[in-house]
Amino acid sequence: MDSFENSFLGGISNAFIEESIENLTEANPEYNKSYKEQRELEKKLSELKSRLSETDKNFIEKYENNIFIIRAAEQSWLYLQGYRDCVKFLKLFKVI
């Protein structure tokens, strides 16, 4: 795949993922509760980080950024793999 295809597919998959997360929030009260709790925990963490030295803050921010990058890559990859598996399944049963 070239850069355009990756960019295009990434944009489409991100839109589908966002819509799916919205549906998850509506359909799963436990997820919704945990999501709201996470927002409160983030506020507390931000408050705690403000008390740290610059070195410690930078360390934690680098850690958080790396986690974000890893999770975003995993999420996109899994979505794309699900799409590929769906196409294989549809071809197997001669739907497409």
Secondary structure, 3 states (H helix, E strand, C coil): CCHHHHHHHHHHHHHHHHHHHHHHHHHCHHHHHHHHHHHHHHHHHHHHHCCCCHHHHHHHHHHHHHHHHHHHHHHHHHHHHHHHHHHHHHHHCCCC
